[in-house]
Amino acid sequence: MSASDVFDRLGLTEYERDALIKLFDLGRTTAPNLAEATGIPKARIYDVLDSLADEGYVDVIPGRPKEYIAKRPTEVLDRAAENRRQSFERFKQEIAQNREAFLSEFQPRYEHATEGNRPAEELFRVVDVGEPSESGTQRIYHTATDSVRVLSKAFEYLDRIEPAFADAVERGLDVRILLLSPDRLAQQARDRQAETVAHITDAYPSVGIRYSERPLPWRGTIADPSMEYDTGTAILLVQEDEVPNHMRQAAITENGSFVAGVGRYFDLVWTHESSPAGDHHANTP
């Protein structure tokens, strides 16, 4: 993802984007100076700066005249992620508050319309590996209520889904990660895995990490498996090293029985065919 792509994801208007970029260059300045430097109309510049301040990207320094300074780029990115997380939490609360009224009105209509001719429920929904699969993975982290299980070779995509991962950990979920033994990885993948494990161990000490001694047939994320087969979500892809990522597809399922089976597989490997991360970390060159 390029710097331009990041700005697009922030959801800024063209004026807001131009103002923030110029503030990175100018440092502390006034609204008229910024308008002059960017070409933003003076009639609009205060609204633009107020919007950036509301989002937490700019600090306002009181005085006559007021001055403005951009937050550090790292703070801008962190605040953008937090804004999106808070927006998602508000959305979830609004859905929860209106759930009963929505279902009481529309569930009977649906049941009446589909009675006797309802299609069989799909076991899997297929998405492309990349942004679609990462979005599906983040959704699983955000909606999980009890536990999350990760199957991965090196968890090399953590940086792309970390806000959702952190959200699950902060909410007290039981998060466990099963990685492929470093002994089975090429040196580059081994180094990347070691960096990821060190980061998780430092930043998320409650997360359990173990190494599978045998190859893992699947990679993916499992949430809330239940032996009653009534809950659970998973996104999985088959381990195929010879197939490039851009040609792969992942399967998403909410079938409780299937998720319970994959969860059971995870538990068996975790208990009987894996070793603690610390053992390998100490022995890895």
Backbone as a ProteinNet text record, in pm:
[ID]
protein_1_A
[PRIMARY]
MSASDVFDRLGLTEYERDALIKLFDLGRTTAPNLAEATGIPKARIYDVLDSLADEGYVDVIPGRPKEYIAKRPTEVLDRAAENRRQSFERFKQEIAQNREAFLSEFQPRYEHATEGNRPAEELFRVVDVGEPSESGTQRIYHTATDSVRVLSKAFEYLDRIEPAFADAVERGLDVRILLLSPDRLAQQARDRQAETVAHITDAYPSVGIRYSERPLPWRGTIADPSMEYDTGTAILLVQEDEVPNHMRQAAITENGSFVAGVGRYFDLVWTHESSPAGDHHANTP
[TERTIARY]
85.3	0	89.2	64.3	144	92.7	171.9	128.7	-2	-16.9	-141.2	-259.8	-239.2	-346.4	-386.8	-286.3	-316.3	-404.4	-372.1	-454.9	-596	-608.4	-742	-820.6	-754.5	-823	-862.6	-796.2	-832.5	-967	-1013.9	-1143.9	-1144.5	-1031.1	-1023	-1072.8	-1125.7	-1157.5	-1027.5	-1036.6	-915.9	-852.1	-935.3	-882	-816.8	-880.5	-825.7	-692.3	-687.7	-562.9	-451.8	-480.4	-379.3	-332.5	-427	-391.8	-301.7	-333.5	-254.4	-114.1	-104.1	28	113.3	52.3	128.5	167.3	81.4	116.5	236.5	248.3	367.5	493.6	481.5	596.3	622.1	513.7	527.4	547.9	495.9	496.5	388.8	416.6	320.2	294.9	167.5	135	-8.2	-45.6	-181.4	-267.7	-396.6	-488.4	-465.9	-450.7	-425.6	-297.6	-191.5	-67	-87.5	-164.3	-188.3	-274.5	-372.4	-456.1	-370.8	-279.4	-191.5	-101.3	-51.5	43.3	-24.4	-151.3	-220.7	-314.1	-354.4	-454.7	-596.8	-612.5	-747.8	-812.4	-935.9	-1001	-1003.4	-977.9	-976.4	-1112	-1218.5	-1351.9	-1372.3	-1285.2	-1299.7	-1194.7	-1084	-969.3	-999.2	-1081.5	-1110	-1195.3	-1292.4	-1372.8	-1285.2	-1191.6	-1101.2	-1016.9	-960.3	-875.3	-955.6	-1077.1	-1161.7	-1194	-1218.6	-1247.4	-1126.9	-1007.4	-886.1	-860.9	-891.9	-875.6	-975.3	-1100	-1201.8	-1161.5	-1094.7	-1050.3	-926.9	-864.1	-746.6	-616.1	-615.6	-495.9	-416	-479.8	-418.4	-444.2	-344.9	-361.2	-386.5	-476.8	-507.6	-439.6	-360.8	-287.4	-357	-419	-493.6	-403.4	-463	-389.8	-457.5	-399.1	-451	-337.6	-335.2	-433.6	-404.9	-504.6	-482.9	-381.6	-308.4	-214.4	-248.5	-197.9	-228.9	-100.1	-94.4	21.6	-27.1	27	-12.1	43.2	-32.7	20.7	133.5	214.2	317.8	251.3	317.2	256.8	217	297.5	260.2	131.2	114.1	-7.6	-127.8	-108	-216.8	-268.4	-175.9	-217	-284.7	-228.2	-288.8	-428	-443	-574	-674.5	-628.8	-718.1	-771.3	-683.3	-726.9	-823.9	-794.8	-883.2	-1019.2	-1017.6	-1144.2	-1229.1	-1163.9	-1238.3	-1290.5	-1210.3	-1254.9	-1374.9	-1367.3	-1477.9	-1604	-1585.8	-1700.3	-1764.8	-1680.4	-1734.2	-1807.3	-1752.3	-1818.2	-1952.9	-1959.9	-2088.5	-2188.1	-2138	-2224.2	-2278.7	-2192.3	-2237.7	-2343.2	-2323.2	-2419.5	-2554.1	-2548.8	-2673.8	-2748.6	-2673.1	-2735.9	-2798.9	-2725	-2777.6	-2902.8	-2904.9	-3018.7	-3143.8	-3123.9	-3237.5	-3265.8	-3189.3	-3201.1	-3340.9	-3392.5	-3521.3	-3633	-3634.6	-3739	-3727.9	-3604.7	-3582.3	-3629.7	-3589.3	-3625.4	-3774.5	-3835.6	-3979.5	-4060.3	-4009	-4081.2	-4049.1	-3921.2	-3882.6	-3865.1	-3838.7	-3825	-3954	-4070.9	-4194.6	-4217.3	-4183.7	-4200	-4112.4	-3987.2	-3894.5	-3941	-3981.1	-4026.7	-4148.8	-4239.6	-4358.8	-4323.3	-4231.2	-4197.2	-4116.1	-4036.4	-3946.2	-3993.5	-4106	-4154.7	-4175.4	-4109.5	-4125.2	-4035.4	-3969.6	-3883.2	-3749.3	-3705.3	-3578.7	-3463.2	-3364.7	-3250.5	-3163.6	-3090.7	-2998.8	-2891.9	-2858.9	-2759.1	-2620.7	-2548.3	-2414.8	-2319.3	-2234.2	-2137	-2023.4	-1980.8	-1869.7	-1905.8	-1842.1	-1842	-1696.4	-1668.3	-1530.5	-1495	-1375.9	-1325.2	-1181	-1134.8	-996.4	-903.5	-783.1	-681.3	-626	-607.6	-567.3	-661.2	-698.4	-785.8	-919.1	-986.3	-1113.3	-1096.6	-991.8	-972.2	-928.2	-848.8	-807.7	-926	-1017.7	-1138.5	-1223.3	-1235.3	-1308.9	-1244.8	-1112.1	-1040.6	-1062.4	-1053.9	-1075.5	-1216.7	-1313.2	-1452.3	-1467.1	-1395.9	-1401.3	-1345.7	-1233.2	-1177.1	-1275	-1336.5	-1424.5	-1552.7	-1601.8	-1730.3	-1716.1	-1595	-1574.5	-1612.2	-1665.5	-1709.4	-1636.1	-1566.9	-1504	-1358.7	-1334.3	-1199.2	-1167.5	-1037.7	-987.1	-867.5	-864.9	-754.4	-695	-563.3	-494.6	-405.6	-420.7	-331.7	-252.9	-121	-43.1	98.3	159.3	298.6	389.1	372	456.4	377.7	244.9	159.4	214.6	261.2	327.3	232.2	101.8	4.4	-45.2	15.8	-31.6	-39.5	62.1	63.2	-58	-118	-232.2	-365.5	-368.8	-494.8	-476.5	-364.1	-332.3	-435	-495	-596.1	-709.9	-754.7	-860.7	-808	-686.1	-622.4	-612.2	-565.3	-551.6	-686.9	-789.6	-924.4	-969.7	-945.9	-984.9	-910.3	-780.2	-700.7	-748	-771.8	-814.5	-949.6	-1034.6	-1165.8	-1159.3	-1038.5	-1019.7	-1046.9	-1048.4	-1072.2	-950.7	-977	-871.3	-814.1	-697.9	-635.7	-514	-512	-399	-355.2	-224.2	-166.9	-83.2	-112.4	-37.4	41.6	173.1	261.4	335.2	382.5	463.2	601.3	655.5	786.9	890.2	973.7	1077.1	1169.5	1185.1	1272.2	1221.9	1093.1	1034.3	1028	1084.2	1075	1208.1	1198.9	1318	1365.3	1491.2	1548.9	1472.2	1429.9	1357.1	1225.9	1152	1026.2	1051.5	1161.6	1195.6	1224.3	1298.6	1330.1	1202.5	1116	990.3	904.8	901.5	824.9	880.2	1011.6	1074.7	1041.8	1042.8	1008.2	863.7	773.9	632.7	610.5	673.9	659.5	712.4	826.3	882.9	788.3	728.6	635.3	512.2	453.9	333.7	364.8	477.4	516.2	531.7	585.9	608	479.5	402.2	285.5	159.1	149.7	28	65	114.1	165.5	60.7	-67.5	-171.4	-196.9	-143.6	-167.1	-76.9	-137	-59.3	-3.7	120.3	185	254.3	229.4	300.1	336.5	433.1	479.3	436	373.2	335.3	457.4	475.6	589.5	562.5	436.9	401.5	344.5	347.7	289.8	142.2	99.5	-40.5	-114.2	-221.7	-292.6	-372.4	-404.6	-482.4	-409.3	-444.5	-407.8	-536.6	-545.7	-667	-695.1	-819.6	-862.5	-995.8	-1005.9	-1126.8	-1175	-1304.5	-1359.4	-1477.4	-1477.1	-1591.5	-1641.2	-1553.2	-1603.9	-1679.4	-1782.9	-1865.2	-1891.6	-1876.3	-1904.4	-2055	-2137.8	-2281.5	-2314.2	-2210.8	-2224	-2320.4	-2335.3	-2432.5	-2369.2	-2237.7	-2171.3	-2042.2	-1979.8	-1848.4	-1839.9	-1724.9	-1694.1	-1548.3	-1519	-1380.4	-1353.8	-1230.5	-1182.6	-1056.3	-1053.9	-946.7	-901.3	-775.3	-728	-634.2	-633.4	-549.2	-404.8	-312.5	-171.2	-120.1	-89	-37	78.2	197.8	312	343.5	306.9	340.8	245.4	135.5	36.8	59	81.6	102.5	-20.1	3.4	-106.4	-215.9	-177.6	-278.3	-369.5	-334.5	-418.2	-496.9	-482.6	-549.1	-686.5	-766.7	-895.5	-909.3	-984	-1010.6	-1159.1	-1192	-1330.9	-1374.2	-1487.9	-1546.2	-1668.9	-1679.3	-1794.5	-1844.6	-1975.5	-2038.4	-2113.2	-2076.9	-2137.2	-2078.3	-2162.3	-2114	-2044.6	-2094.5	-2034.2	-1894.1	-1879.9	-1748.9	-1649.3	-1693	-1603.2	-1561.3	-1655.2	-1621.8	-1516.2	-1527.6	-1429.6	-1291.5	-1283.5	-1154	-1098.5	-1187.7	-1144.3	-1089.1	-1152.5	-1104.9	-967.2	-947.3	-816.4	-711.4	-743.8	-650.3	-613.4	-713.7	-688.4	-600	-622.4	-542.8	-396.6	-373.8	-236.3	-172.4	-247.6	-197.1	-151.2	-230.3	-202.8	-98.6	-101	-22.2	89.8	84.7	181.7	245.9	262.9	324.2	410.8	494.4	583.3	575.4	606.2	596.5	689.1	645.8	725.9	862.6	869	995.9	1104.5	1063.5	1162.8	1234	1155.3	1214.4	1285.7	1223.8	1284.9	1426	1441.3	1573.7	1674.2	1624.3	1714.4	1731	1651.2	1657.6	1777.4	1860.1	1978.1	1939.1
-118.5	0	123.9	219	339.8	444.9	554.9	665.5	725	731.6	782.6	695.5	563.3	471.1	491.8	518	540.3	663.2	771	891	862.7	781.9	746.1	672.9	584.4	507.8	593.7	707.5	796.6	863.6	865	923	1074.7	1136.6	1282	1341.2	1463.4	1535.9	1582.2	1630.8	1677.8	1793.5	1886.7	1999.3	1951.6	1857.9	1807.6	1736.9	1661	1591.3	1690.7	1791.1	1892.1	1967.8	1999.7	2076.1	1993.5	1866.5	1782.7	1760.4	1735.1	1715.8	1840.6	1956.5	2081.3	2109.6	2072.5	2091.9	2006.3	1886.8	1805.5	1881.3	1961.3	2037.6	2164.8	2234.9	2367.1	2364.4	2261.3	2264.1	2358.6	2432	2523.3	2644.3	2670.4	2782.5	2828	2938.8	2992.3	2947	2962.8	2924.5	3006.8	3140.8	3217.2	3173.3	3145.6	3100	2966.1	2878	2747.4	2760.8	2849.1	2872.1	2922.3	3013.3	3067.5	2959	2871.4	2768.3	2657.6	2631.6	2519.4	2560.2	2687.6	2729.3	2699.4	2653.2	2631	2766.4	2789.8	2920.3	2956	3082.9	3127.1	3107.4	3110.9	3088.5	2944.3	2852.6	2710.8	2660	2733.2	2677.6	2645.9	2729.1	2702.7	2576.3	2557.2	2434.8	2310.7	2322.3	2211.8	2177.6	2280.4	2257.4	2207	2259.5	2210.1	2061.9	2021.5	1882	1793.5	1837.6	1761.8	1753.3	1861	1860.2	1764.2	1764.9	1674.4	1528.3	1497.8	1361.1	1324.9	1426.1	1400.4	1402.6	1459.4	1461.9	1592	1693.6	1825.7	1880.2	1947.5	2018.1	2165.7	2223.8	2366.7	2436.9	2539.3	2613.5	2747.1	2768.6	2893.9	3016.7	3125.9	3251.1	3342.3	3457.3	3552.3	3588.5	3523	3426	3284	3197.3	3056.6	2998.4	2898.7	2828	2679.6	2611.3	2469.3	2394.4	2269.7	2184.8	2040.7	1971.2	1832.3	1743.6	1638.5	1536.7	1462.4	1391.8	1308.7	1208.3	1175	1077.2	946.9	900.1	777.1	796.5	913.9	942.3	953.2	1009.4	1020	881.2	788.8	653.4	582.6	598	534.2	590.3	722.1	782.7	739.4	727	682.1	542.9	453.9	318.4	321.1	405.2	414.9	474	573.4	630.3	524	441.7	336.6	232.9	200.7	104.1	157.5	283.8	342.9	350.8	382.7	387.3	250	147.1	11.5	-27.2	11.1	-19.5	51	176.7	247.9	180	134.6	64	-63.8	-140.3	-263.1	-234.2	-126.6	-91.2	-52	22.8	63.3	-57.9	-151.6	-274.1	-351.6	-363.6	-437	-371.7	-238.5	-166.8	-183.4	-197.3	-206.3	-348.6	-444	-581.3	-638.8	-623.4	-685	-628.5	-496.7	-435	-478.2	-485.7	-526.1	-669.6	-759.6	-900.3	-923.9	-851.5	-871.5	-830.4	-734.7	-691.3	-776.9	-806.5	-867.3	-1019	-1077.7	-1222	-1293.6	-1250.1	-1316.6	-1304.3	-1189.1	-1172.1	-1272.2	-1282.9	-1374.4	-1518.6	-1557.5	-1694.4	-1725.3	-1630.4	-1651.9	-1665.1	-1579.7	-1578.2	-1700.5	-1755.7	-1865.3	-2001.2	-2006	-2133.2	-2234.1	-2348.1	-2454.1	-2443.8	-2328.7	-2316.3	-2252.6	-2270.9	-2212.4	-2293.9	-2228.7	-2303	-2358	-2461.4	-2518.8	-2416.4	-2412.2	-2316.4	-2354.4	-2253.4	-2278	-2307.3	-2407.7	-2441.7	-2340.2	-2292.7	-2199.4	-2082.3	-1969.3	-1854.6	-1829.9	-1819.7	-1810.4	-1664.7	-1622.3	-1487.8	-1498.6	-1398.8	-1396.3	-1367.7	-1425.8	-1396.4	-1256.5	-1180.4	-1040.5	-955.5	-841.7	-752.4	-816.3	-890.7	-953.6	-1051.6	-1134.3	-1231.1	-1161.2	-1055.2	-981	-909.8	-857.5	-795.2	-898.2	-1017.6	-1124.7	-1165.9	-1168.3	-1204.1	-1098.6	-972.1	-865.2	-870.8	-900.9	-910.3	-1022.5	-1133.4	-1243.4	-1199	-1127.3	-1078.5	-986	-895	-795.9	-857	-963.9	-1021.1	-1140.3	-1190.7	-1303.3	-1262.2	-1356.4	-1326.3	-1406.6	-1511.7	-1597.5	-1630.8	-1680.5	-1727.2	-1708	-1695.5	-1688.1	-1781	-1860.3	-1951.5	-1919.5	-1908.9	-1874.8	-1990.8	-2034.3	-2133	-2060.7	-2059.5	-1984.9	-2038.6	-2018.1	-2057.3	-1965.7	-1834.4	-1738.3	-1616.9	-1614.5	-1500.8	-1371.7	-1382.3	-1269.8	-1154.9	-1179.3	-1074.7	-999.4	-1021.9	-958.8	-807.6	-746	-599.6	-543.9	-623.9	-575.4	-591	-673.8	-692.9	-664.7	-603.5	-589.9	-510.4	-401.7	-333.5	-426.3	-512.8	-607.4	-712	-757.7	-852.3	-791.1	-665.9	-597.7	-580.3	-551.7	-535.9	-664.1	-778.3	-906.5	-931.9	-901.7	-922.1	-828.5	-702.2	-603.8	-639.4	-707.8	-747.5	-874.4	-924.9	-1038.6	-1173.4	-1182.7	-1311	-1402.5	-1532.1	-1632.9	-1647.7	-1588	-1587.9	-1679.5	-1775.9	-1867.9	-1877.6	-1891.2	-1894	-2020.1	-2096.4	-2217.3	-2192.5	-2187.8	-2160.2	-2286.4	-2284.5	-2395.4	-2388.6	-2503.2	-2507.2	-2432.5	-2348.2	-2276.9	-2370.4	-2491.7	-2588.8	-2624.4	-2598.8	-2632.2	-2511.8	-2397.9	-2275.9	-2241.6	-2175.4	-2117.1	-2002.9	-1962.6	-1865.2	-1733.5	-1684.5	-1557.4	-1565.5	-1674.3	-1692.9	-1713.7	-1782.1	-1805.2	-1673.1	-1585.3	-1454.8	-1372.7	-1375.5	-1300.1	-1355.2	-1486.2	-1548.1	-1507.2	-1508.9	-1473.4	-1329.2	-1237.9	-1098	-1086.8	-1160.4	-1155.9	-1210.7	-1323	-1383.9	-1290.1	-1227	-1134.2	-1016.8	-965.8	-853.5	-893.2	-1008.1	-1051.6	-1077.7	-1143.2	-1173.9	-1046.4	-942.2	-816.3	-734.5	-725.9	-637.8	-704	-836.2	-907.6	-1031.6	-1011.3	-1125.3	-1229.8	-1196.2	-1294.5	-1393.9	-1366.8	-1452.3	-1575.3	-1692.4	-1815.2	-1845.4	-1890.5	-1924	-2059.5	-2147.8	-2275.8	-2305.5	-2399.7	-2439.2	-2582	-2602	-2736.2	-2809.1	-2930.7	-3010.7	-3071.9	-3075.8	-3132.6	-3023.4	-3042.6	-2943.3	-2919.4	-2795.6	-2760.5	-2763.3	-2840.3	-2849.3	-2724.2	-2644.2	-2523	-2403.6	-2287.5	-2160.7	-2082.7	-2004.4	-1925.6	-1888.8	-1844.9	-1795.9	-1859.8	-1904.5	-1971.2	-1894.2	-1869.8	-1797.7	-1872.8	-1883.6	-1933.4	-2072.2	-2169.8	-2304.9	-2359	-2438	-2491.5	-2639.1	-2719.2	-2861.6	-2889.2	-2786	-2798.6	-2769.9	-2730.5	-2705.6	-2590.8	-2496.5	-2390	-2252.8	-2242.6	-2114.5	-2138.2	-2030.4	-2040.5	-1981.6	-1922.9	-1868	-1900.2	-1924.5	-1953.4	-1904	-1863.6	-1835.8	-1918.1	-2000.3	-2097.5	-2101.6	-2132.5	-2167.1	-2285.4	-2365.2	-2483.7	-2441	-2505.8	-2474.8	-2528.2	-2436.7	-2472.6	-2379.2	-2413.4	-2324.8	-2295.1	-2386.9	-2366.8	-2271.5	-2233.2	-2143	-2002.1	-1902.1	-1764.5	-1713.6	-1624	-1571.4	-1508.1	-1434.4	-1362.3	-1458.1	-1586.4	-1683.4	-1771.3	-1746.9	-1831	-1775.4	-1861.9	-1822.3	-1879.2	-1808.8	-1852.6	-1881.5	-1971.7	-2010.5	-1960	-1891.9	-1844.4	-1929.3	-1975.3	-2056.4	-2016.6	-2026.8	-2008.9	-2136.2	-2245.9	-2374.1	-2423.8	-2431.3	-2465.1	-2599	-2698.1	-2830.8	-2828.6	-2761.6	-2756.4	-2679.1	-2565.1	-2485.3	-2564.6	-2640.6	-2723.8	-2827.6	-2885.1	-2984.9	-2925.1	-2807.9	-2743.3	-2700	-2652.7	-2615.5	-2735.4	-2851.1	-2973.5	-3012.9	-2999.1	-3025.8	-2934.6	-2805.3	-2710.1	-2754.4	-2790.3	-2828.6	-2952.9	-3049.4	-3171.8	-3144	-3063.8	-3029	-2947	-2851.1	-2764.6	-2848.7	-2949.7	-3028.1	-3136.9	-3202.7	-3324.3	-3313.9	-3216.9	-3214.2	-3076.8	-3004.2	-2872.3	-2848.2	-2746.1	-2711	-2561.3	-2516.3	-2373.2	-2289.3	-2166.6	-2077.3	-2051.5	-2041.7	-2011	-2112.9	-2240.6	-2345.9	-2323.5	-2294.2	-2273.8	-2139.5	-2038.8	-1905.1	-1907.4	-1988.1	-1994.4	-2067.1	-2161.8	-2243	-2192.7	-2092.3	-2043.6	-1950.9	-1970.6	-1886.2	-1744.7
0	0	0	-89.6	-98.8	-1.4	13.4	99.7	49.4	-82.4	-140	-102	-102.3	-63.6	81.9	167.7	308.8	325.4	256.1	264.4	215.2	111	61.6	169.3	244.1	347	467	485.8	595.7	572.4	447.6	418.2	419	393.1	393.3	262.4	269.2	147.6	83.3	-37.9	-106.9	-30.7	18.4	94.6	224.4	293.4	419.3	395.7	289.4	256.6	226.1	142.6	107.6	230.6	319.4	439.3	531	550.6	640	584.9	455.7	394.6	410.4	386.7	397.2	541.4	636.2	777.1	816.3	756.7	782.1	738.6	631.3	580.8	660.3	699.5	758.9	909.3	974.6	1119.4	1170.8	1275.3	1338.9	1250.5	1220.2	1132.2	1156	1093.6	1106	989.3	1005.1	897.9	771.1	780.3	656.9	586.2	663.1	599.9	529.2	592.1	532.4	407.2	411.6	293.7	177.5	209.6	105.7	47.9	134.2	90.1	10.1	36.2	-27.8	-140.3	-142.2	-239.4	-195.1	-72.4	-19.2	6.5	-37.7	-15.9	132.6	162.3	301.6	367.6	288.7	344.9	389.4	342	374.9	473	487.2	557.5	703.8	771.1	912.9	929.2	839.7	845.6	822.9	728.9	699.4	822.5	885.7	1002.3	1122.3	1138.6	1248.4	1229.6	1103.9	1075.4	1106.7	1068.3	1097.3	1248.1	1318.5	1463.8	1529.1	1479.7	1534	1516.4	1405	1379.9	1461.7	1521.8	1603.8	1527.6	1407.3	1324.8	1340.7	1398.8	1409.8	1549.9	1607.6	1734.6	1708.8	1787.4	1778.7	1895.8	1865.5	1967.5	1988.8	2105.9	2129.3	2117.1	2078.1	2065.7	1966.5	1945.2	1846.4	1751.3	1635.3	1586.4	1639.5	1626.5	1657.5	1560.3	1607.8	1521	1520.2	1419.9	1400.5	1372.8	1422	1396	1381.1	1283.6	1261.5	1372	1405.6	1494.7	1421.7	1497.2	1434.9	1340	1228.8	1136.1	1203.1	1299.8	1370.2	1447.9	1509.4	1585.2	1492.9	1373.2	1276.9	1240.3	1212.2	1176.2	1292.9	1413	1530.1	1557	1541.3	1566.1	1459.8	1334.8	1227.9	1258.3	1304.5	1339.4	1456.7	1556.3	1672.7	1634	1545.6	1498.3	1430.5	1346.8	1277.2	1377.9	1478.2	1578.3	1656.3	1697.6	1772.4	1686.5	1557.2	1466.3	1454.6	1446.6	1437.9	1566.3	1681.9	1809	1818.8	1774.7	1774.8	1682.7	1567.2	1473.4	1536.3	1603.9	1668.9	1774.9	1851.7	1955.8	1895.2	1786	1720.3	1665.3	1607.7	1558	1673.2	1784.3	1899.4	1955.8	1961.2	2016.2	1929.8	1800.1	1709.5	1661.3	1711.4	1663.6	1685.6	1807.2	1839.4	1751.9	1736	1653.7	1508.1	1457.7	1318.7	1296.4	1387	1370.3	1387.2	1479.8	1500.3	1378.6	1302.4	1183.1	1061.3	1041.1	913.5	918.6	1033.9	1039.9	999.1	1049.3	1004.5	854	797.9	653	577.2	623	556.3	568.9	688.5	710.4	623.3	612.7	531.1	382.9	336.9	194.4	153.2	244.9	206.9	256	324	376.8	263.4	275.7	177	55.9	35.3	-83.1	-48.9	76.1	118	62.1	-0.9	-54.3	58.1	26.8	125.6	162.4	290.5	337.7	284.4	234.3	182.2	296.9	276.2	379.1	382.3	263.3	253.8	164.3	193.8	103	65.7	-63	-109.9	-139.8	-91.9	-119.9	-166.8	-238.9	-284.4	-167	-173	-73	-100.6	4.7	-7.8	75.3	22.9	99	136.8	44.5	85.4	201.3	196.6	305.6	433.9	421.1	540.3	604.8	522.7	577.6	650.8	590.8	657	787.8	790.8	913.4	1021.2	984	1081.4	1137.8	1052.9	1099.2	1203	1181.8	1278	1413	1412.7	1538.4	1610.2	1535.4	1597.3	1652.3	1590.7	1631.6	1725.6	1744	1835.3	1977.9	2052.7	2189.3	2296.2	2257.5	2358.2	2325.2	2205.4	2174.5	2026.8	2000.1	1862.4	1852.8	1746.8	1721.6	1584.3	1578.2	1453.5	1411.8	1287.3	1225.6	1117.6	1128	1029.7	1021.8	906.8	890.1	972.1	955.5	1026.7	1074.9	1051.3	1087.9	1028.5	902	837.8	804	812.2	779.3	902.5	1018.7	1142.2	1129.6	1066.8	1060.1	986.3	897.6	819.3	891.9	996.2	1068.5	1218.7	1256.6	1399.1	1479.3	1427.5	1509.6	1552	1462.8	1498.5	1596.4	1575.5	1667.8	1807.3	1814.3	1943	2010.4	1931.3	1986.7	2055.7	1993.1	2052.5	2182.8	2184.1	2305.3	2416.4	2381.9	2481.7	2542.3	2465.6	2517.7	2601.9	2623.8	2712.5	2649.6	2516.9	2452.3	2469.8	2468.1	2473.3	2332.6	2309.2	2176.6	2178.3	2086	2074.5	1929.4	1911.4	1777.1	1761.6	1658.7	1627.3	1499.1	1511.8	1399.5	1357	1234.2	1186.4	1251.3	1288.8	1352.5	1267.5	1328.2	1251.7	1175.8	1225.7	1159.2	1020	992.9	863	769.1	811.9	733.5	667.8	551	491	579.9	565.4	656.8	659	541.9	537.9	615.9	594.8	667.5	815.5	848.6	989	1059.6	990.5	1049.5	1069.3	969.5	980.6	1094.8	1106.3	1214.4	1350.4	1364.1	1491	1529.7	1432.1	1459.3	1506.7	1441.3	1478	1617.5	1647.4	1779.8	1887.3	1862.6	1960	1984.2	1876.5	1889.2	1969.5	1937.8	2008.8	2155.8	2182.6	2320.5	2402.3	2339	2408.6	2423.2	2313.3	2312.8	2366.1	2352.2	2391.6	2474	2595	2673.4	2708.3	2699.6	2732	2618.8	2501.1	2384.8	2391.8	2374	2372.1	2234.6	2228.4	2101.2	2116.1	2020.9	2015.8	1870.8	1854.1	1722.3	1692.5	1577	1534	1480.4	1527.4	1482	1344.7	1303.6	1173.3	1082.8	950.6	859.6	890.3	877.8	899.5	766.4	755.8	628.2	594.3	697.4	676	735.1	684.9	747	765.1	871.5	887.9	1031.6	1054.7	1184.9	1221.4	1345.9	1395.6	1517.8	1527.8	1642.4	1702	1833.6	1912.1	1871.1	1849.5	1821.6	1942.2	1917.1	2024.6	1999.5	2103.3	2089.7	2080.4	2100.4	2075.3	1928.6	1850.9	1707.2	1675	1768.2	1743.8	1726.3	1737.1	1716.1	1638.5	1600.4	1539.3	1400	1372.1	1240.7	1209.6	1084.6	1046.9	905.8	882.4	746.6	727.5	624.2	605.5	460	439.9	306.5	318.4	214.9	212.4	190.7	261.8	247.1	112.9	21.6	-111.1	-144.6	-102.7	-120.1	-265.8	-354.7	-495.6	-566.5	-501	-562	-509.3	-596.5	-549.2	-473.9	-378	-296.9	-380.4	-488.5	-566.7	-644.4	-649	-718.4	-621.5	-491.5	-393.1	-356.1	-297.4	-242.8	-102.6	-20.6	116.1	130.6	222.4	245.8	383.7	387.9	512.6	543.2	666.5	704.6	842.6	859.8	990.9	1029.5	965.2	998.6	1130.7	1234.2	1367.6	1375.3	1301.4	1304.3	1244.2	1130.9	1066.1	1151.9	1206.2	1290	1413.6	1472	1587.4	1550.3	1431.1	1387.5	1371	1308	1291	1426.7	1514.1	1648.2	1723.8	1705.9	1769.2	1715.4	1586.1	1526.4	1589.1	1601.4	1661.3	1801.7	1883.3	2022.3	2031.7	1943.6	1947.3	1912.4	1808	1772	1883.6	1936.8	2044.9	2164.3	2199.2	2319.2	2296.5	2178.9	2160.6	2056.8	1967.9	1858.4	1842.2	1949.8	1940.8	2063.4	2053.3	2164.2	2188.6	2310.2	2341.9	2255.5	2228.5	2144.8	2205.8	2338.9	2403.6	2376	2361.8	2336.6	2205.4	2100.8	1968.3	1961.8	2026.8	2020.6	2078.3	2181.4	2244.5	2155.6	2073.6	1992.5	1850.5	1812.4	1674.4	1658.9	1555.7	1541	1502
[MASK]
+++++++++++++++++++++++++++++++++++++++++++++++++++++++++++++++++++++++++++++++++++++++++++++++++++++++++++++++++++++++++++++++++++++++++++++++++++++++++++++++++++++++++++++++++++++++++++++++++++++++++++++++++++++++++++++++++++++++++++++++++++++++++++++++++++++++++++++++++++++++++++++

